[in-house]
Amino acid sequence: MPDALSKPMPVPDEISAPFFDGARDGKLMLQHCVSCGMWSFPVRERCPHCFAAALQWRQASGCGTLYTFTVMHQVMNPGFASAVPYNVAQVDLEEGVRMVSNIVGIPNDALRIGMKLQAVFEAVGDNVSLPKFRPIQG
């Protein structure tokens, strides 16, 4: 049983396992529809664009743009108390999907809408890594 100060951990299931397996290996894996050619996220059983069940896992570029963000100052879950203040961001990936994550490697007050980002992977538990994003220098 986890202690009260541990962060909640994702629990991969049959549908999401390829996403988490990829993250553990340092790859951003997304679903791609064989029927219409569109990417989708979050993980689902059918394409949200054409409703086909012909989804395949493909490695995404990991590149994106900061769409929006907020900085959390209030402790909403005891597991995150030591991280406050932390950001929660929406990142528009080159593949055309939006992902919620955190921006790392930069102070929160330096975050700017439209900044270019690259996925990095953070081990958060035994056999679990999560994609985070850092600014692309240059």
Secondary structure, DSSP 8 states (H G I E B T S, - for coil): ---TTS-------TTTHHHHHHHHTT--EEEEETTT--EE-S--SS-TTT--S-EEEEE---EEEEEEEEEE-S-SSGGGGGG-SEEEEEEEETTS-EEEE-B-SS-GGG--TT-EEEEEEEEEETTEEEEEEEE---
